[in-house]
Amino acid sequence: MTGWPVEIDGREYWPVPESWIEHGVDADEGQGPPRVYAVSVCLYRNRMRVRYAHPNTDGVMEMETTPIQHGDGLVPTGLAKPGSVWHRSIVPTVDAQDVIRAPEREHLEDVWKDRLLEDDPDAGDDGERLIADGGQVGDGMERESVTEIVSNGGRDSDGSPRMLSRWTFQYSPARQFVEKRLKGRVLNACAGRTKLNHDGEIVRNDLNPEVDADHHLDVVELPEHFEPRTFDTVVFDPPFDQKQAEEKYDGLHASDVYGALEGFEKLVRPGGVVICFGWNSWGMRSFGAFEREETYLFQRGPIHRDVIATVDRRTSYSLASDGGNARYNEPGSEQEGSR
């Protein structure tokens, strides 16, 4: 991403993160064109100024909003406060206040290209209207693409049956899926009995004291034992529900799954990933600093639920507070976010 920050009237503007756009809503949906789209943002005197533009015109609108601390950065209050919304696009009611800059136009076309048509800014490629939190609708439901579906059954090279069981990573497709994505320092938060292969450090944690692990902690306690931003990969494969915990894991399970995810948000470095297994595909969607990269379905047969694996990456750039000015920090930067 070149040409950033864009300096306008003594203020530094940065590209609006794609995660904001995914979770924002369209103001006055159904009105327009013209409709303009969030493209850049700055912090000024404890306020957040967002610039809106359209790829086919030169005019830019500016709107102000209140920022709020979320994770290690600042976001519009509407993205983090329950019951509030942030407008990722608006229908202008006044004339343009400025002209679009080259980096803004490039970013606009990049992040919005799959969300609008030039002839109908409120439509997707197939003419269906965008919904408030990203994606397209034909029947009022959000669409999430599945990266791959892996069928159960068959045999491994040693002739043993290949099937999902109590220990997820004894199932070779699941183990290979995870091992291929391990980078840098790894936290296996609910390690179980299977040891993953990786050429770097793996910190193993499991609540069961009989499991060979480095720590035997409830996952919500992990941030108390490690420095922030010290892991490149987190693997989270807990018991998927209370019944499974009681029947297969001696009743041991995370006391607070959302609390565990909050902890991973603190522990993962910029550019790092969180890999989650479970009955649902939510993963790290509650945290604006993460972007979904992959969703895999591991099928277990015609009468059993699929096991779902998600991969969410901490975004390359995050908006943070620096003496009242906005800044973005590169992955791995010592100044990333608000420490």
C-alpha positions as CSV (number, residue, x, y, z in Angstrom):
1,M,0.0,0.0,0.0
2,T,1.8,3.1,-1.2
3,G,1.3,6.8,-0.8
4,W,0.0,6.7,2.8
5,P,-0.5,8.7,4.9
6,V,-2.3,11.3,2.7
7,E,-1.7,14.8,4.2
8,I,-4.7,17.1,3.8
9,D,-4.9,20.5,5.6
10,G,-2.1,19.4,7.9
11,R,-3.8,16.2,8.9
12,E,-2.7,12.6,8.1
13,Y,-5.3,10.4,6.6
14,W,-5.0,6.6,6.5
15,P,-6.9,3.9,4.6
16,V,-10.1,2.7,6.3
17,P,-9.5,-0.9,7.3
18,E,-11.5,-3.5,5.4
19,S,-12.7,-5.0,8.7
20,W,-14.5,-1.7,9.4
21,I,-16.3,-1.9,6.1
22,E,-17.3,-5.6,6.7
23,H,-19.0,-4.6,10.0
24,G,-20.4,-1.2,9.0
25,V,-23.8,-0.4,7.6
26,D,-25.1,1.5,4.6
27,A,-26.8,4.7,5.6
28,D,-30.2,5.4,4.0
29,E,-30.1,2.0,2.2
30,G,-31.9,2.0,-1.1
31,Q,-31.5,5.8,-1.7
32,G,-29.2,7.2,-4.3
33,P,-27.2,7.1,-6.4
34,P,-25.1,9.0,-5.8
35,R,-23.7,7.0,-2.9
36,V,-20.2,7.5,-1.5
37,Y,-18.0,5.0,0.3
38,A,-15.7,5.2,3.3
39,V,-12.1,5.4,2.1
40,S,-9.8,7.2,4.6
41,V,-9.7,8.3,8.2
42,C,-7.8,10.5,10.6
43,L,-7.9,11.5,14.2
44,Y,-8.2,15.2,14.9
45,R,-8.8,16.9,18.3
46,N,-10.1,13.6,19.8
47,R,-12.5,13.2,16.9
48,M,-12.4,10.8,14.0
49,R,-12.9,12.2,10.5
50,V,-13.9,9.8,7.7
51,R,-13.7,10.7,4.0
52,Y,-16.2,9.2,1.6
53,A,-15.9,9.0,-2.2
54,H,-17.1,7.2,-5.3
55,P,-14.8,5.6,-7.9
56,N,-16.5,7.4,-10.8
57,T,-16.4,10.9,-9.4
58,D,-13.7,13.2,-7.9
59,G,-15.7,14.7,-5.0
60,V,-15.2,13.7,-1.4
61,M,-17.5,14.1,1.6
62,E,-16.3,14.2,5.2
63,M,-18.1,13.0,8.3
64,E,-17.1,13.1,12.0
65,T,-17.6,10.4,14.6
66,T,-16.4,9.6,18.1
67,P,-13.5,7.1,18.4
68,I,-13.4,4.4,21.1
69,Q,-10.6,2.1,22.2
70,H,-11.2,-1.4,20.9
71,G,-8.4,-4.0,21.5
72,D,-5.2,-2.2,20.7
73,G,-6.5,0.5,18.5
74,L,-9.3,3.0,18.0
75,V,-12.4,2.4,16.0
76,P,-15.6,4.4,15.4
77,T,-17.8,4.1,18.4
78,G,-20.6,2.6,16.3
79,L,-18.5,-0.5,15.5
80,A,-17.8,-1.4,19.2
81,K,-20.7,0.0,21.2
82,P,-23.8,-2.3,21.4
83,G,-26.8,-0.9,19.8
84,S,-24.8,1.6,17.7
85,V,-23.8,1.5,14.0
86,W,-21.1,3.1,11.9
87,H,-21.9,4.2,8.3
88,R,-19.6,2.7,5.8
89,S,-21.5,4.4,3.0
90,I,-23.8,7.5,2.8
91,V,-26.0,9.4,0.4
92,P,-24.7,13.0,0.3
93,T,-27.1,15.8,1.1
94,V,-24.6,18.6,0.4
95,D,-22.0,19.3,-2.2
96,A,-18.5,17.7,-2.2
97,Q,-16.1,19.3,0.2
98,D,-12.8,18.2,-1.4
99,V,-11.3,16.0,-4.2
100,I,-10.2,12.5,-4.0
101,R,-6.4,11.7,-3.8
102,A,-4.7,9.0,-5.8
103,P,-4.0,6.6,-2.9
104,E,-7.7,7.0,-1.8
105,R,-8.9,6.1,-5.2
106,E,-6.7,3.0,-5.4
107,H,-7.9,1.9,-1.9
108,L,-11.5,2.6,-2.8
109,E,-11.4,0.5,-5.9
110,D,-9.5,-2.3,-4.0
111,V,-11.8,-2.7,-0.9
112,W,-15.1,-1.9,-2.6
113,K,-14.6,-3.6,-6.0
114,D,-16.6,-6.7,-5.0
115,R,-19.3,-4.7,-3.2
116,L,-20.6,-2.4,-5.8
117,L,-21.4,-2.1,-9.5
118,E,-20.5,1.1,-11.4
119,D,-24.0,1.4,-12.7
120,D,-25.7,0.6,-9.4
121,P,-23.6,1.4,-6.3
122,D,-26.0,-0.4,-4.0
123,A,-25.8,-3.7,-5.9
124,G,-23.5,-6.6,-6.0
125,D,-22.1,-8.3,-9.1
126,D,-25.3,-10.3,-9.5
127,G,-27.6,-7.4,-8.9
128,E,-28.4,-8.4,-5.3
129,R,-28.3,-5.6,-2.7
130,L,-25.6,-5.4,0.0
131,I,-26.6,-6.1,3.5
132,A,-25.6,-4.1,6.5
133,D,-22.7,-6.1,7.8
134,G,-21.1,-7.1,4.5
135,G,-21.8,-9.7,1.8
136,Q,-24.9,-9.9,-0.5
137,V,-28.4,-11.0,0.0
138,G,-31.1,-12.4,-2.1
139,D,-33.2,-13.8,0.8
140,G,-32.0,-11.6,3.6
141,M,-29.2,-13.9,4.7
142,E,-25.4,-13.2,4.7
143,R,-23.2,-15.4,2.5
144,E,-19.9,-16.8,3.8
145,S,-17.8,-18.7,1.4
146,V,-16.4,-22.1,2.4
147,T,-12.7,-22.6,1.3
148,E,-12.9,-26.4,1.2
149,I,-14.9,-29.4,2.3
150,V,-13.0,-32.4,3.5
151,S,-14.9,-35.7,3.5
152,N,-14.4,-38.2,6.3
153,G,-13.3,-41.8,5.8
154,G,-10.6,-43.6,3.9
155,R,-7.3,-44.8,5.4
156,D,-4.0,-43.3,6.2
157,S,-0.8,-44.6,4.6
158,D,-0.3,-47.0,7.5
159,G,-3.7,-48.6,6.7
160,S,-5.4,-47.2,9.8
161,P,-9.0,-45.9,9.5
162,R,-9.1,-42.2,8.9
163,M,-11.9,-40.6,10.9
164,L,-12.5,-37.7,13.3
165,S,-12.5,-38.8,16.9
166,R,-11.9,-37.5,20.4
167,W,-8.5,-36.2,19.6
168,T,-9.0,-33.9,16.6
169,F,-5.4,-33.9,15.4
170,Q,-5.1,-37.7,15.3
171,Y,-7.3,-37.2,12.2
172,S,-4.6,-36.7,9.6
173,P,-6.5,-34.2,7.4
174,A,-7.1,-31.9,10.4
175,R,-3.5,-32.3,11.6
176,Q,-2.1,-31.5,8.2
177,F,-4.5,-28.5,7.8
178,V,-3.1,-27.0,11.1
179,E,0.6,-28.0,10.6
180,K,0.6,-26.3,7.2
181,R,-0.5,-23.0,8.8
182,L,1.8,-23.0,11.8
183,K,4.2,-20.0,11.7
184,G,6.7,-18.6,14.2
185,R,5.9,-19.1,17.9
186,V,2.8,-21.2,18.4
187,L,0.3,-21.5,21.3
188,N,-1.7,-24.7,21.3
189,A,-4.3,-23.5,23.8
190,C,-6.1,-26.8,24.2
191,A,-3.4,-29.2,23.2
192,G,-4.8,-32.6,24.0
193,R,-2.7,-35.7,23.5
194,T,-1.6,-35.2,19.9
195,K,1.7,-33.2,19.4
196,L,1.8,-31.1,16.3
197,N,4.9,-31.0,14.1
198,H,6.5,-27.6,13.7
199,D,10.1,-26.3,13.2
200,G,9.6,-23.5,15.7
201,E,8.5,-23.3,19.3
202,I,5.1,-24.7,20.4
203,V,3.8,-23.8,23.8
204,R,1.3,-26.5,24.8
205,N,-1.5,-25.8,27.3
206,D,-4.2,-28.2,28.5
207,L,-6.5,-28.0,31.4
208,N,-6.1,-31.8,32.1
209,P,-3.1,-32.3,34.4
210,E,-2.6,-35.8,33.0
211,V,-1.8,-34.4,29.5
212,D,1.8,-33.7,28.6
213,A,1.8,-29.9,28.4
214,D,3.9,-26.9,29.4
215,H,0.9,-25.4,31.3
216,H,-2.3,-26.6,32.7
217,L,-4.4,-23.4,32.7
218,D,-7.9,-22.4,31.9
219,V,-7.5,-20.7,28.5
220,V,-9.0,-17.5,29.8
221,E,-6.0,-17.2,32.2
222,L,-3.3,-17.5,29.4
223,P,-2.9,-13.7,29.0
224,E,-1.9,-13.5,32.6
225,H,1.1,-15.8,32.0
226,F,2.4,-14.4,28.6
227,E,3.4,-11.0,27.4
228,P,1.1,-9.4,24.8
229,R,1.8,-9.9,21.1
230,T,4.2,-12.8,21.7
231,F,2.6,-15.5,19.5
232,D,2.4,-15.8,15.7
233,T,-0.1,-18.6,15.7
234,V,-2.8,-19.7,18.2
235,V,-4.6,-23.0,17.8
236,F,-7.9,-23.3,19.7
237,D,-9.5,-26.8,19.7
238,P,-11.6,-26.9,22.9
239,P,-14.4,-29.4,23.6
240,F,-17.1,-28.1,21.3
241,D,-19.9,-28.1,23.9
242,Q,-20.8,-29.1,27.5
243,K,-22.0,-32.6,26.6
244,Q,-18.8,-33.4,24.7
245,A,-16.8,-32.1,27.6
246,E,-18.7,-34.3,30.1
247,E,-18.6,-37.5,27.9
248,K,-15.1,-37.3,26.4
249,Y,-12.9,-34.9,28.5
250,D,-13.9,-35.7,32.1
251,G,-16.0,-32.5,32.3
252,L,-13.0,-30.3,31.6
253,H,-13.6,-27.3,29.4
254,A,-12.9,-23.6,29.0
255,S,-14.9,-21.6,31.5
256,D,-15.6,-18.8,29.0
257,V,-15.0,-19.3,25.3
258,Y,-15.5,-15.6,24.4
259,G,-13.1,-14.7,27.2
260,A,-10.6,-17.1,25.6
261,L,-11.0,-15.4,22.3
262,E,-10.4,-12.0,23.9
263,G,-7.2,-13.4,25.3
264,F,-6.0,-14.5,21.9
265,E,-6.7,-11.0,20.6
266,K,-4.2,-9.8,23.2
267,L,-1.6,-12.5,22.6
268,V,-1.4,-12.6,18.7
269,R,1.2,-10.5,17.0
270,P,0.2,-8.3,14.0
271,G,0.2,-10.6,10.9
272,G,-0.4,-13.7,13.1
273,V,-3.4,-16.1,12.9
274,V,-5.9,-17.7,15.2
275,I,-7.1,-21.2,14.1
276,C,-10.3,-22.3,15.7
277,F,-12.2,-25.6,15.6
278,G,-15.8,-26.1,16.6
279,W,-19.4,-26.5,15.6
280,N,-19.6,-22.9,14.3
281,S,-17.6,-20.6,12.1
282,W,-17.5,-17.5,14.3
283,G,-13.8,-17.6,15.1
284,M,-12.4,-14.1,15.8
285,R,-15.2,-12.2,14.1
286,S,-15.9,-10.2,17.3
287,F,-12.6,-8.4,17.0
288,G,-12.2,-5.8,14.3
289,A,-8.4,-6.3,14.0
290,F,-8.9,-9.7,12.4
291,E,-9.8,-10.7,8.9
292,R,-11.2,-14.1,7.9
293,E,-8.9,-16.0,5.5
294,E,-10.3,-19.6,5.4
295,T,-13.3,-21.6,6.5
296,Y,-13.0,-25.4,6.2
297,L,-15.6,-28.1,6.8
298,F,-14.5,-31.5,8.0
299,Q,-17.5,-33.8,7.3
300,R,-18.2,-36.7,9.6
301,G,-20.9,-38.5,7.7
302,P,-24.6,-38.1,6.8
303,I,-26.1,-37.9,10.3
304,H,-23.3,-36.0,12.1
305,R,-22.5,-32.3,12.2
306,D,-19.5,-31.0,10.3
307,V,-16.5,-29.9,12.3
308,I,-15.7,-26.3,11.2
309,A,-12.2,-24.8,11.2
310,T,-11.6,-21.1,10.7
311,V,-8.4,-19.1,10.1
312,D,-8.5,-15.4,11.1
313,R,-5.4,-13.2,10.6
314,R,-4.7,-10.1,12.5
315,T,-4.7,-7.4,9.9
316,S,-1.6,-5.8,8.5
317,Y,-2.5,-2.3,9.6
318,S,-4.3,-1.2,12.8
319,L,-5.4,2.3,13.7
320,A,-3.9,3.5,17.0
321,S,-3.7,6.6,19.1
322,D,-0.4,8.6,19.0
323,G,-0.6,11.9,20.7
324,G,-4.0,12.7,19.1
325,N,-2.9,11.7,15.6
326,A,-3.9,8.6,13.7
327,R,-1.2,6.2,12.6
328,Y,-1.0,2.7,11.1
329,N,1.7,0.3,12.2
330,E,3.2,-2.5,10.1
331,P,3.0,-6.1,11.4
332,G,5.8,-6.8,13.8
333,S,6.5,-3.1,14.5
334,E,7.4,-2.4,18.1
335,Q,4.9,0.5,18.0
336,E,2.0,-1.5,16.7
337,G,-1.2,-0.6,18.6
338,S,-1.4,0.7,22.1
339,R,0.8,-1.4,24.3
